[in-house]
Amino acid sequence: MSTENINTPIGQIENLKEKVIQAIKLVYDPEIPVDVYDLGLIYEITVYPVNNVYVLMTLTSPNCPSAEFIPSEVKDKIQQIQGVNNVEIELTFDPPYSQDMMSEAAKLELGFL
């Protein structure tokens, strides 16, 4: 987390962004025992000064059986954060997902290390 004072606009945005990340980490791909953040499915998180949140994300494949479930659960978890106004989730497959996008913890959990 930023060393900025959380009472400054930048500090407040960084604080909210950290809460968004923690909320996203509560969402798991039902077929993989790792949260979608550590899987590397989140490409971008933008928190605007009016507490709107934009998330650019992908799925492990375009044919993912959880294609409707995962993005909506990410949105629901973020909307539960106190102070968040609007949440927009954009799904993309560019660049395509690869295992290289996983965190070290996810790779260890799945036996890739």
Biopython code that builds the backbone (N, CA, C, O; Angstrom):
import numpy as np
from Bio.PDB.StructureBuilder import StructureBuilder

atoms = [
    (1, "MET", "N", (0.836, -1.171, 0.000)),
    (1, "MET", "CA", (0.000, 0.000, 0.000)),
    (1, "MET", "C", (0.880, 1.233, 0.000)),
    (1, "MET", "O", (2.011, 1.197, 0.483)),
    (2, "SER", "N", (0.366, 2.314, -0.536)),
    (2, "SER", "CA", (1.087, 3.562, -0.648)),
    (2, "SER", "C", (1.406, 4.125, 0.729)),
    (2, "SER", "O", (0.676, 3.909, 1.697)),
    (3, "THR", "N", (2.522, 4.857, 0.789)),
    (3, "THR", "CA", (2.863, 5.514, 2.044)),
    (3, "THR", "C", (2.166, 6.866, 2.141)),
    (3, "THR", "O", (2.314, 7.569, 3.141)),
    (4, "GLU", "N", (1.408, 7.235, 1.110)),
    (4, "GLU", "CA", (0.643, 8.479, 1.136)),
    (4, "GLU", "C", (-0.335, 8.466, 2.300)),
    (4, "GLU", "O", (-0.863, 7.416, 2.664)),
    (5, "ASN", "N", (-0.571, 9.621, 2.875)),
    (5, "ASN", "CA", (-1.597, 9.762, 3.903)),
    (5, "ASN", "C", (-2.942, 9.424, 3.273)),
    (5, "ASN", "O", (-3.262, 9.928, 2.197)),
    (6, "ILE", "N", (-3.737, 8.574, 3.929)),
    (6, "ILE", "CA", (-5.012, 8.171, 3.322)),
    (6, "ILE", "C", (-6.033, 9.302, 3.299)),
    (6, "ILE", "O", (-7.115, 9.147, 2.733)),
    (7, "ASN", "N", (-5.695, 10.454, 3.916)),
    (7, "ASN", "CA", (-6.610, 11.599, 3.884)),
    (7, "ASN", "C", (-6.405, 12.472, 2.652)),
    (7, "ASN", "O", (-7.194, 13.384, 2.404)),
    (8, "THR", "N", (-5.347, 12.204, 1.872)),
    (8, "THR", "CA", (-5.154, 12.937, 0.631)),
    (8, "THR", "C", (-5.924, 12.228, -0.472)),
    (8, "THR", "O", (-6.178, 11.029, -0.361)),
    (9, "PRO", "N", (-6.303, 12.932, -1.531)),
    (9, "PRO", "CA", (-7.019, 12.251, -2.630)),
    (9, "PRO", "C", (-6.247, 11.052, -3.181)),
    (9, "PRO", "O", (-6.847, 10.010, -3.445)),
    (10, "ILE", "N", (-4.936, 11.177, -3.359)),
    (10, "ILE", "CA", (-4.144, 10.059, -3.881)),
    (10, "ILE", "C", (-4.134, 8.924, -2.865)),
    (10, "ILE", "O", (-4.273, 7.759, -3.237)),
    (11, "GLY", "N", (-3.971, 9.252, -1.594)),
    (11, "GLY", "CA", (-3.983, 8.241, -0.547)),
    (11, "GLY", "C", (-5.317, 7.520, -0.466)),
    (11, "GLY", "O", (-5.362, 6.310, -0.247)),
    (12, "GLN", "N", (-6.405, 8.264, -0.644)),
    (12, "GLN", "CA", (-7.733, 7.649, -0.609)),
    (12, "GLN", "C", (-7.926, 6.700, -1.784)),
    (12, "GLN", "O", (-8.496, 5.621, -1.624)),
    (13, "ILE", "N", (-7.456, 7.093, -2.959)),
    (13, "ILE", "CA", (-7.569, 6.233, -4.138)),
    (13, "ILE", "C", (-6.746, 4.967, -3.939)),
    (13, "ILE", "O", (-7.217, 3.869, -4.238)),
    (14, "GLU", "N", (-5.512, 5.109, -3.432)),
    (14, "GLU", "CA", (-4.654, 3.931, -3.194)),
    (14, "GLU", "C", (-5.279, 3.014, -2.141)),
    (14, "GLU", "O", (-5.234, 1.791, -2.274)),
    (15, "ASN", "N", (-5.857, 3.601, -1.104)),
    (15, "ASN", "CA", (-6.503, 2.816, -0.055)),
    (15, "ASN", "C", (-7.690, 2.042, -0.627)),
    (15, "ASN", "O", (-7.870, 0.862, -0.325)),
    (16, "LEU", "N", (-8.495, 2.705, -1.447)),
    (16, "LEU", "CA", (-9.643, 2.036, -2.055)),
    (16, "LEU", "C", (-9.177, 0.965, -3.041)),
    (16, "LEU", "O", (-9.780, -0.105, -3.126)),
    (17, "LYS", "N", (-8.108, 1.249, -3.784)),
    (17, "LYS", "CA", (-7.590, 0.252, -4.727)),
    (17, "LYS", "C", (-7.147, -0.998, -3.986)),
    (17, "LYS", "O", (-7.379, -2.107, -4.466)),
    (18, "GLU", "N", (-6.517, -0.847, -2.832)),
    (18, "GLU", "CA", (-6.097, -2.007, -2.032)),
    (18, "GLU", "C", (-7.321, -2.801, -1.566)),
    (18, "GLU", "O", (-7.291, -4.031, -1.539)),
    (19, "LYS", "N", (-8.386, -2.104, -1.202)),
    (19, "LYS", "CA", (-9.626, -2.791, -0.803)),
    (19, "LYS", "C", (-10.233, -3.543, -1.986)),
    (19, "LYS", "O", (-10.778, -4.633, -1.821)),
    (20, "VAL", "N", (-10.135, -2.955, -3.179)),
    (20, "VAL", "CA", (-10.639, -3.608, -4.389)),
    (20, "VAL", "C", (-9.850, -4.895, -4.641)),
    (20, "VAL", "O", (-10.436, -5.936, -4.940)),
    (21, "ILE", "N", (-8.540, -4.823, -4.521)),
    (21, "ILE", "CA", (-7.702, -6.016, -4.724)),
    (21, "ILE", "C", (-8.086, -7.105, -3.724)),
    (21, "ILE", "O", (-8.217, -8.271, -4.096)),
    (22, "GLN", "N", (-8.266, -6.730, -2.463)),
    (22, "GLN", "CA", (-8.642, -7.717, -1.447)),
    (22, "GLN", "C", (-10.006, -8.333, -1.754)),
    (22, "GLN", "O", (-10.213, -9.525, -1.524)),
    (23, "ALA", "N", (-10.939, -7.527, -2.272)),
    (23, "ALA", "CA", (-12.266, -8.049, -2.641)),
    (23, "ALA", "C", (-12.152, -9.020, -3.814)),
    (23, "ALA", "O", (-12.802, -10.065, -3.824)),
    (24, "ILE", "N", (-11.327, -8.673, -4.800)),
    (24, "ILE", "CA", (-11.139, -9.547, -5.966)),
    (24, "ILE", "C", (-10.518, -10.874, -5.543)),
    (24, "ILE", "O", (-10.823, -11.917, -6.122)),
    (25, "LYS", "N", (-9.650, -10.838, -4.538)),
    (25, "LYS", "CA", (-9.002, -12.064, -4.070)),
    (25, "LYS", "C", (-9.979, -13.027, -3.399)),
    (25, "LYS", "O", (-9.593, -14.141, -3.046)),
    (26, "LEU", "N", (-11.224, -12.624, -3.218)),
    (26, "LEU", "CA", (-12.251, -13.513, -2.671)),
    (26, "LEU", "C", (-12.946, -14.323, -3.767)),
    (26, "LEU", "O", (-13.753, -15.206, -3.475)),
    (27, "VAL", "N", (-12.627, -14.018, -5.035)),
    (27, "VAL", "CA", (-13.258, -14.683, -6.173)),
    (27, "VAL", "C", (-12.300, -15.746, -6.710)),
    (27, "VAL", "O", (-11.147, -15.461, -7.033)),
    (28, "TYR", "N", (-12.804, -16.969, -6.795)),
    (28, "TYR", "CA", (-11.996, -18.098, -7.271)),
    (28, "TYR", "C", (-12.587, -18.665, -8.552)),
    (28, "TYR", "O", (-13.805, -18.707, -8.727)),
    (29, "ASP", "N", (-11.710, -19.095, -9.435)),
    (29, "ASP", "CA", (-12.141, -19.886, -10.575)),
    (29, "ASP", "C", (-12.579, -21.225, -9.981)),
    (29, "ASP", "O", (-11.792, -21.860, -9.279)),
    (30, "PRO", "N", (-13.815, -21.675, -10.240)),
    (30, "PRO", "CA", (-14.293, -22.903, -9.602)),
    (30, "PRO", "C", (-13.487, -24.157, -9.954)),
    (30, "PRO", "O", (-13.559, -25.158, -9.242)),
    (31, "GLU", "N", (-12.729, -24.107, -11.036)),
    (31, "GLU", "CA", (-11.955, -25.280, -11.441)),
    (31, "GLU", "C", (-10.511, -25.243, -10.954)),
    (31, "GLU", "O", (-9.790, -26.235, -11.065)),
    (32, "ILE", "N", (-10.086, -24.093, -10.410)),
    (32, "ILE", "CA", (-8.698, -23.920, -9.988)),
    (32, "ILE", "C", (-8.709, -23.349, -8.569)),
    (32, "ILE", "O", (-9.395, -22.358, -8.323)),
    (33, "PRO", "N", (-7.973, -23.941, -7.633)),
    (33, "PRO", "CA", (-8.025, -23.481, -6.240)),
    (33, "PRO", "C", (-7.178, -22.235, -5.960)),
    (33, "PRO", "O", (-6.471, -22.174, -4.954)),
    (34, "VAL", "N", (-7.252, -21.246, -6.853)),
    (34, "VAL", "CA", (-6.494, -20.002, -6.715)),
    (34, "VAL", "C", (-7.422, -18.853, -7.080)),
    (34, "VAL", "O", (-8.240, -18.973, -7.993)),
    (35, "ASP", "N", (-7.292, -17.724, -6.355)),
    (35, "ASP", "CA", (-8.162, -16.588, -6.659)),
    (35, "ASP", "C", (-7.797, -15.962, -8.009)),
    (35, "ASP", "O", (-6.680, -16.118, -8.501)),
    (36, "VAL", "N", (-8.764, -15.251, -8.592)),
    (36, "VAL", "CA", (-8.578, -14.717, -9.946)),
    (36, "VAL", "C", (-7.491, -13.652, -10.021)),
    (36, "VAL", "O", (-6.891, -13.459, -11.079)),
    (37, "TYR", "N", (-7.225, -12.951, -8.907)),
    (37, "TYR", "CA", (-6.152, -11.952, -8.900)),
    (37, "TYR", "C", (-4.796, -12.649, -9.025)),
    (37, "TYR", "O", (-3.981, -12.283, -9.872)),
    (38, "ASP", "N", (-4.557, -13.657, -8.178)),
    (38, "ASP", "CA", (-3.277, -14.362, -8.230)),
    (38, "ASP", "C", (-3.125, -15.213, -9.486)),
    (38, "ASP", "O", (-2.007, -15.519, -9.899)),
    (39, "LEU", "N", (-4.251, -15.597, -10.096)),
    (39, "LEU", "CA", (-4.174, -16.314, -11.372)),
    (39, "LEU", "C", (-3.674, -15.405, -12.491)),
    (39, "LEU", "O", (-3.227, -15.887, -13.532)),
    (40, "GLY", "N", (-3.747, -14.094, -12.281)),
    (40, "GLY", "CA", (-3.307, -13.150, -13.303)),
    (40, "GLY", "C", (-4.417, -12.752, -14.258)),
    (40, "GLY", "O", (-4.150, -12.255, -15.353)),
    (41, "LEU", "N", (-5.659, -12.967, -13.851)),
    (41, "LEU", "CA", (-6.785, -12.638, -14.730)),
    (41, "LEU", "C", (-7.138, -11.153, -14.716)),
    (41, "LEU", "O", (-7.911, -10.699, -15.560)),
    (42, "ILE", "N", (-6.590, -10.394, -13.781)),
    (42, "ILE", "CA", (-6.874, -8.965, -13.684)),
    (42, "ILE", "C", (-5.745, -8.205, -14.362)),
    (42, "ILE", "O", (-4.598, -8.250, -13.916)),
    (43, "TYR", "N", (-6.074, -7.507, -15.441)),
    (43, "TYR", "CA", (-5.062, -6.761, -16.197)),
    (43, "TYR", "C", (-4.909, -5.331, -15.693)),
    (43, "TYR", "O", (-3.811, -4.776, -15.721)),
    (44, "GLU", "N", (-5.998, -4.737, -15.235)),
    (44, "GLU", "CA", (-5.952, -3.328, -14.846)),
    (44, "GLU", "C", (-7.039, -3.053, -13.821)),
    (44, "GLU", "O", (-8.152, -3.569, -13.926)),
    (45, "ILE", "N", (-6.706, -2.231, -12.827)),
    (45, "ILE", "CA", (-7.678, -1.722, -11.863)),
    (45, "ILE", "C", (-7.478, -0.223, -11.807)),
    (45, "ILE", "O", (-6.387, 0.248, -11.487)),
    (46, "THR", "N", (-8.525, 0.535, -12.117)),
    (46, "THR", "CA", (-8.460, 1.985, -12.032)),
    (46, "THR", "C", (-9.536, 2.454, -11.070)),
    (46, "THR", "O", (-10.706, 2.100, -11.212)),
    (47, "VAL", "N", (-9.129, 3.260, -10.082)),
    (47, "VAL", "CA", (-10.070, 3.877, -9.159)),
    (47, "VAL", "C", (-10.061, 5.362, -9.462)),
    (47, "VAL", "O", (-9.019, 6.014, -9.400)),
    (48, "TYR", "N", (-11.228, 5.891, -9.788)),
    (48, "TYR", "CA", (-11.357, 7.308, -10.105)),
    (48, "TYR", "C", (-11.682, 8.099, -8.842)),
    (48, "TYR", "O", (-12.221, 7.537, -7.888)),
    (49, "PRO", "N", (-11.359, 9.413, -8.820)),
    (49, "PRO", "CA", (-11.584, 10.229, -7.622)),
    (49, "PRO", "C", (-13.030, 10.232, -7.106)),
    (49, "PRO", "O", (-13.259, 10.560, -5.941)),
    (50, "VAL", "N", (-13.990, 9.879, -7.933)),
    (50, "VAL", "CA", (-15.387, 9.831, -7.481)),
    (50, "VAL", "C", (-15.763, 8.428, -7.002)),
    (50, "VAL", "O", (-16.943, 8.103, -6.867)),
    (51, "ASN", "N", (-14.737, 7.597, -6.743)),
    (51, "ASN", "CA", (-14.903, 6.226, -6.243)),
    (51, "ASN", "C", (-15.599, 5.293, -7.218)),
    (51, "ASN", "O", (-16.253, 4.331, -6.816)),
    (52, "ASN", "N", (-15.452, 5.589, -8.505)),
    (52, "ASN", "CA", (-15.864, 4.630, -9.527)),
    (52, "ASN", "C", (-14.673, 3.717, -9.774)),
    (52, "ASN", "O", (-13.523, 4.152, -9.721)),
    (53, "VAL", "N", (-14.958, 2.450, -10.044)),
    (53, "VAL", "CA", (-13.894, 1.461, -10.230)),
    (53, "VAL", "C", (-14.047, 0.813, -11.604)),
    (53, "VAL", "O", (-15.135, 0.387, -11.993)),
    (54, "TYR", "N", (-12.934, 0.751, -12.325)),
    (54, "TYR", "CA", (-12.885, 0.086, -13.629)),
    (54, "TYR", "C", (-11.903, -1.069, -13.524)),
    (54, "TYR", "O", (-10.780, -0.895, -13.051)),
    (55, "VAL", "N", (-12.326, -2.254, -13.967)),
    (55, "VAL", "CA", (-11.462, -3.426, -13.962)),
    (55, "VAL", "C", (-11.439, -4.018, -15.365)),
    (55, "VAL", "O", (-12.483, -4.311, -15.947)),
    (56, "LEU", "N", (-10.234, -4.189, -15.896)),
    (56, "LEU", "CA", (-10.036, -4.884, -17.159)),
    (56, "LEU", "C", (-9.512, -6.261, -16.803)),
    (56, "LEU", "O", (-8.486, -6.394, -16.137)),
    (57, "MET", "N", (-10.220, -7.280, -17.248)),
    (57, "MET", "CA", (-9.840, -8.641, -16.882)),
    (57, "MET", "C", (-10.017, -9.593, -18.039)),
    (57, "MET", "O", (-10.598, -9.249, -19.069)),
    (58, "THR", "N", (-9.509, -10.789, -17.856)),
    (58, "THR", "CA", (-9.638, -11.842, -18.842)),
    (58, "THR", "C", (-10.091, -13.114, -18.142)),
    (58, "THR", "O", (-10.325, -13.120, -16.934)),
    (59, "LEU", "N", (-10.209, -14.162, -18.891)),
    (59, "LEU", "CA", (-10.504, -15.491, -18.358)),
    (59, "LEU", "C", (-9.423, -16.431, -18.861)),
    (59, "LEU", "O", (-8.665, -16.081, -19.766)),
    (60, "THR", "N", (-9.345, -17.611, -18.287)),
    (60, "THR", "CA", (-8.296, -18.537, -18.702)),
    (60, "THR", "C", (-8.438, -18.951, -20.162)),
    (60, "THR", "O", (-7.452, -19.305, -20.809)),
    (61, "SER", "N", (-9.673, -18.907, -20.685)),
    (61, "SER", "CA", (-9.892, -19.159, -22.114)),
    (61, "SER", "C", (-11.221, -18.520, -22.519)),
    (61, "SER", "O", (-12.095, -18.323, -21.675)),
    (62, "PRO", "N", (-11.380, -18.194, -23.811)),
    (62, "PRO", "CA", (-12.654, -17.619, -24.270)),
    (62, "PRO", "C", (-13.838, -18.564, -24.048)),
    (62, "PRO", "O", (-14.981, -18.119, -23.947)),
    (63, "ASN", "N", (-13.559, -19.865, -23.973)),
    (63, "ASN", "CA", (-14.622, -20.856, -23.788)),
    (63, "ASN", "C", (-14.785, -21.270, -22.329)),
    (63, "ASN", "O", (-15.381, -22.306, -22.034)),
    (64, "CYS", "N", (-14.257, -20.461, -21.425)),
    (64, "CYS", "CA", (-14.313, -20.774, -19.996)),
    (64, "CYS", "C", (-15.761, -21.007, -19.568)),
    (64, "CYS", "O", (-16.618, -20.162, -19.825)),
    (65, "PRO", "N", (-16.047, -22.137, -18.921)),
    (65, "PRO", "CA", (-17.424, -22.421, -18.496)),
    (65, "PRO", "C", (-17.951, -21.424, -17.461)),
    (65, "PRO", "O", (-19.160, -21.339, -17.246)),
    (66, "SER", "N", (-17.060, -20.676, -16.824)),
    (66, "SER", "CA", (-17.473, -19.699, -15.816)),
    (66, "SER", "C", (-17.463, -18.271, -16.358)),
    (66, "SER", "O", (-17.376, -17.312, -15.591)),
    (67, "ALA", "N", (-17.553, -18.134, -17.678)),
    (67, "ALA", "CA", (-17.430, -16.821, -18.319)),
    (67, "ALA", "C", (-18.432, -15.789, -17.813)),
    (67, "ALA", "O", (-18.096, -14.608, -17.725)),
    (68, "GLU", "N", (-19.630, -16.197, -17.484)),
    (68, "GLU", "CA", (-20.614, -15.245, -16.977)),
    (68, "GLU", "C", (-20.483, -15.075, -15.470)),
    (68, "GLU", "O", (-20.710, -13.986, -14.945)),
    (69, "PHE", "N", (-20.127, -16.121, -14.790)),
    (69, "PHE", "CA", (-20.075, -16.143, -13.335)),
    (69, "PHE", "C", (-18.929, -15.304, -12.761)),
    (69, "PHE", "O", (-19.157, -14.486, -11.870)),
    (70, "ILE", "N", (-17.715, -15.493, -13.254)),
    (70, "ILE", "CA", (-16.545, -14.850, -12.657)),
    (70, "ILE", "C", (-16.606, -13.323, -12.752)),
    (70, "ILE", "O", (-16.469, -12.668, -11.719)),
    (71, "PRO", "N", (-16.803, -12.716, -13.931)),
    (71, "PRO", "CA", (-16.857, -11.246, -13.974)),
    (71, "PRO", "C", (-17.977, -10.667, -13.107)),
    (71, "PRO", "O", (-17.785, -9.630, -12.473)),
    (72, "SER", "N", (-19.127, -11.313, -13.071)),
    (72, "SER", "CA", (-20.215, -10.780, -12.253)),
    (72, "SER", "C", (-19.902, -10.911, -10.766)),
    (72, "SER", "O", (-20.287, -10.046, -9.979)),
    (73, "GLU", "N", (-19.211, -11.976, -10.370)),
    (73, "GLU", "CA", (-18.825, -12.109, -8.964)),
    (73, "GLU", "C", (-17.770, -11.068, -8.586)),
    (73, "GLU", "O", (-17.810, -10.520, -7.484)),
    (74, "VAL", "N", (-16.830, -10.794, -9.489)),
    (74, "VAL", "CA", (-15.834, -9.738, -9.245)),
    (74, "VAL", "C", (-16.560, -8.414, -9.028)),
    (74, "VAL", "O", (-16.264, -7.686, -8.081)),
    (75, "LYS", "N", (-17.504, -8.106, -9.902)),
    (75, "LYS", "CA", (-18.262, -6.855, -9.784)),
    (75, "LYS", "C", (-19.027, -6.798, -8.464)),
    (75, "LYS", "O", (-19.014, -5.772, -7.783)),
    (76, "ASP", "N", (-19.688, -7.884, -8.102)),
    (76, "ASP", "CA", (-20.457, -7.925, -6.854)),
    (76, "ASP", "C", (-19.562, -7.695, -5.637)),
    (76, "ASP", "O", (-19.929, -6.942, -4.735)),
    (77, "LYS", "N", (-18.401, -8.332, -5.603)),
    (77, "LYS", "CA", (-17.489, -8.177, -4.463)),
    (77, "LYS", "C", (-17.005, -6.733, -4.335)),
    (77, "LYS", "O", (-16.906, -6.207, -3.227)),
    (78, "ILE", "N", (-16.705, -6.092, -5.468)),
    (78, "ILE", "CA", (-16.238, -4.708, -5.436)),
    (78, "ILE", "C", (-17.367, -3.784, -4.987)),
    (78, "ILE", "O", (-17.135, -2.861, -4.206)),
    (79, "GLN", "N", (-18.582, -4.020, -5.470)),
    (79, "GLN", "CA", (-19.715, -3.176, -5.106)),
    (79, "GLN", "C", (-20.038, -3.253, -3.617)),
    (79, "GLN", "O", (-20.682, -2.349, -3.084)),
    (80, "GLN", "N", (-19.609, -4.300, -2.944)),
    (80, "GLN", "CA", (-19.864, -4.435, -1.505)),
    (80, "GLN", "C", (-18.938, -3.561, -0.657)),
    (80, "GLN", "O", (-19.160, -3.411, 0.545)),
    (81, "ILE", "N", (-17.902, -2.984, -1.271)),
    (81, "ILE", "CA", (-16.969, -2.127, -0.530)),
    (81, "ILE", "C", (-17.655, -0.800, -0.239)),
    (81, "ILE", "O", (-18.188, -0.148, -1.137)),
    (82, "GLN", "N", (-17.633, -0.411, 1.031)),
    (82, "GLN", "CA", (-18.259, 0.849, 1.417)),
    (82, "GLN", "C", (-17.593, 2.012, 0.688)),
    (82, "GLN", "O", (-16.367, 2.118, 0.660)),
    (83, "GLY", "N", (-18.408, 2.878, 0.102)),
    (83, "GLY", "CA", (-17.905, 4.063, -0.575)),
    (83, "GLY", "C", (-17.761, 3.919, -2.077)),
    (83, "GLY", "O", (-17.618, 4.924, -2.773)),
    (84, "VAL", "N", (-17.794, 2.699, -2.600)),
    (84, "VAL", "CA", (-17.672, 2.506, -4.043)),
    (84, "VAL", "C", (-18.988, 2.907, -4.704)),
    (84, "VAL", "O", (-20.066, 2.511, -4.261)),
    (85, "ASN", "N", (-18.882, 3.690, -5.759)),
    (85, "ASN", "CA", (-20.078, 4.118, -6.481)),
    (85, "ASN", "C", (-20.407, 3.162, -7.620)),
    (85, "ASN", "O", (-21.229, 2.259, -7.465)),
    (86, "ASN", "N", (-19.770, 3.362, -8.750)),
    (86, "ASN", "CA", (-20.051, 2.567, -9.941)),
    (86, "ASN", "C", (-18.883, 1.613, -10.202)),
    (86, "ASN", "O", (-17.723, 1.972, -9.999)),
    (87, "VAL", "N", (-19.199, 0.395, -10.654)),
    (87, "VAL", "CA", (-18.165, -0.586, -10.992)),
    (87, "VAL", "C", (-18.385, -1.021, -12.431)),
    (87, "VAL", "O", (-19.479, -1.441, -12.806)),
    (88, "GLU", "N", (-17.336, -0.917, -13.226)),
    (88, "GLU", "CA", (-17.391, -1.376, -14.611)),
    (88, "GLU", "C", (-16.350, -2.470, -14.796)),
    (88, "GLU", "O", (-15.172, -2.285, -14.491)),
    (89, "ILE", "N", (-16.805, -3.611, -15.299)),
    (89, "ILE", "CA", (-15.917, -4.733, -15.598)),
    (89, "ILE", "C", (-15.869, -4.886, -17.107)),
    (89, "ILE", "O", (-16.903, -5.023, -17.760)),
    (90, "GLU", "N", (-14.667, -4.864, -17.654)),
    (90, "GLU", "CA", (-14.497, -5.099, -19.088)),
    (90, "GLU", "C", (-13.717, -6.390, -19.267)),
    (90, "GLU", "O", (-12.675, -6.591, -18.644)),
    (91, "LEU", "N", (-14.226, -7.250, -20.113)),
    (91, "LEU", "CA", (-13.599, -8.534, -20.393)),
    (91, "LEU", "C", (-12.834, -8.436, -21.711)),
    (91, "LEU", "O", (-13.364, -7.943, -22.707)),
    (92, "THR", "N", (-11.594, -8.906, -21.712)),
    (92, "THR", "CA", (-10.785, -8.877, -22.924)),
    (92, "THR", "C", (-10.018, -10.190, -23.056)),
    (92, "THR", "O", (-9.794, -10.893, -22.071)),
    (93, "PHE", "N", (-9.627, -10.504, -24.260)),
    (93, "PHE", "CA", (-8.772, -11.670, -24.487)),
    (93, "PHE", "C", (-7.502, -11.244, -25.216)),
    (93, "PHE", "O", (-6.850, -12.050, -25.880)),
    (94, "ASP", "N", (-7.161, -9.952, -25.080)),
    (94, "ASP", "CA", (-5.972, -9.405, -25.699)),
    (94, "ASP", "C", (-5.178, -8.648, -24.646)),
    (94, "ASP", "O", (-5.627, -7.580, -24.232)),
    (95, "PRO", "N", (-4.057, -9.117, -24.197)),
    (95, "PRO", "CA", (-3.373, -10.320, -24.667)),
    (95, "PRO", "C", (-4.028, -11.580, -24.120)),
    (95, "PRO", "O", (-4.665, -11.550, -23.068)),
    (96, "PRO", "N", (-3.871, -12.681, -24.833)),
    (96, "PRO", "CA", (-4.435, -13.944, -24.350)),
    (96, "PRO", "C", (-3.795, -14.348, -23.022)),
    (96, "PRO", "O", (-2.624, -14.068, -22.767)),
    (97, "TYR", "N", (-4.576, -15.001, -22.199)),
    (97, "TYR", "CA", (-4.084, -15.462, -20.901)),
    (97, "TYR", "C", (-3.024, -16.542, -21.079)),
    (97, "TYR", "O", (-3.123, -17.388, -21.968)),
    (98, "SER", "N", (-2.010, -16.501, -20.223)),
    (98, "SER", "CA", (-1.023, -17.580, -20.180)),
    (98, "SER", "C", (-0.630, -17.799, -18.726)),
    (98, "SER", "O", (-0.837, -16.923, -17.887)),
    (99, "GLN", "N", (-0.073, -18.947, -18.430)),
    (99, "GLN", "CA", (0.323, -19.276, -17.064)),
    (99, "GLN", "C", (1.412, -18.350, -16.542)),
    (99, "GLN", "O", (1.615, -18.263, -15.331)),
    (100, "ASP", "N", (2.113, -17.658, -17.430)),
    (100, "ASP", "CA", (3.147, -16.708, -17.016)),
    (100, "ASP", "C", (2.559, -15.538, -16.222)),
    (100, "ASP", "O", (3.284, -14.851, -15.502)),
    (101, "MET", "N", (1.262, -15.314, -16.350)),
    (101, "MET", "CA", (0.603, -14.193, -15.684)),
    (101, "MET", "C", (0.294, -14.480, -14.216)),
    (101, "MET", "O", (-0.070, -13.572, -13.469)),
    (102, "MET", "N", (0.437, -15.735, -13.803)),
    (102, "MET", "CA", (0.142, -16.108, -12.420)),
    (102, "MET", "C", (1.193, -15.547, -11.467)),
    (102, "MET", "O", (2.359, -15.383, -11.826)),
    (103, "SER", "N", (0.752, -15.257, -10.246)),
    (103, "SER", "CA", (1.687, -14.846, -9.204)),
    (103, "SER", "C", (2.537, -16.054, -8.809)),
    (103, "SER", "O", (2.194, -17.194, -9.120)),
    (104, "GLU", "N", (3.648, -15.791, -8.123)),
    (104, "GLU", "CA", (4.506, -16.880, -7.642)),
    (104, "GLU", "C", (3.713, -17.787, -6.702)),
    (104, "GLU", "O", (3.863, -19.009, -6.738)),
    (105, "ALA", "N", (2.862, -17.178, -5.854)),
    (105, "ALA", "CA", (2.055, -17.964, -4.909)),
    (105, "ALA", "C", (1.114, -18.911, -5.650)),
    (105, "ALA", "O", (0.938, -20.059, -5.242)),
    (106, "ALA", "N", (0.509, -18.430, -6.741)),
    (106, "ALA", "CA", (-0.406, -19.275, -7.517)),
    (106, "ALA", "C", (0.362, -20.406, -8.176)),
    (106, "ALA", "O", (-0.105, -21.545, -8.189)),
    (107, "LYS", "N", (1.531, -20.111, -8.722)),
    (107, "LYS", "CA", (2.340, -21.146, -9.371)),
    (107, "LYS", "C", (2.744, -22.211, -8.352)),
    (107, "LYS", "O", (2.732, -23.405, -8.652)),
    (108, "LEU", "N", (3.097, -21.771, -7.155)),
    (108, "LEU", "CA", (3.470, -22.713, -6.104)),
    (108, "LEU", "C", (2.271, -23.574, -5.700)),
    (108, "LEU", "O", (2.393, -24.791, -5.555)),
    (109, "GLU", "N", (1.110, -22.931, -5.518)),
    (109, "GLU", "CA", (-0.115, -23.645, -5.134)),
    (109, "GLU", "C", (-0.495, -24.712, -6.153)),
    (109, "GLU", "O", (-0.968, -25.788, -5.789)),
    (110, "LEU", "N", (-0.285, -24.406, -7.436)),
    (110, "LEU", "CA", (-0.678, -25.328, -8.497)),
    (110, "LEU", "C", (0.448, -26.281, -8.907)),
    (110, "LEU", "O", (0.280, -27.089, -9.821)),
    (111, "GLY", "N", (1.588, -26.183, -8.233)),
    (111, "GLY", "CA", (2.677, -27.115, -8.507)),
    (111, "GLY", "C", (3.509, -26.777, -9.719)),
    (111, "GLY", "O", (4.172, -27.654, -10.271)),
    (112, "PHE", "N", (3.492, -25.505, -10.157)),
    (112, "PHE", "CA", (4.295, -25.112, -11.313)),
    (112, "PHE", "C", (5.700, -24.670, -10.919)),
    (112, "PHE", "O", (6.523, -24.390, -11.790)),
    (113, "LEU", "N", (5.985, -24.604, -9.626)),
    (113, "LEU", "CA", (7.330, -24.226, -9.164)),
    (113, "LEU", "C", (7.965, -25.382, -8.419)),
    (113, "LEU", "O", (9.097, -25.266, -7.949)),
]
sb = StructureBuilder()
sb.init_structure("model")
sb.init_model(0)
sb.init_chain("A")
sb.init_seg("    ")
for serial, (resi, resn, name, xyz) in enumerate(atoms, 1):
    if name == "N":
        sb.init_residue(resn, " ", resi, " ")
    sb.init_atom(name, np.array(xyz, "f"), 0.0, 1.0, " ", f" {name:<3s}", serial, name[0])
structure = sb.get_structure()
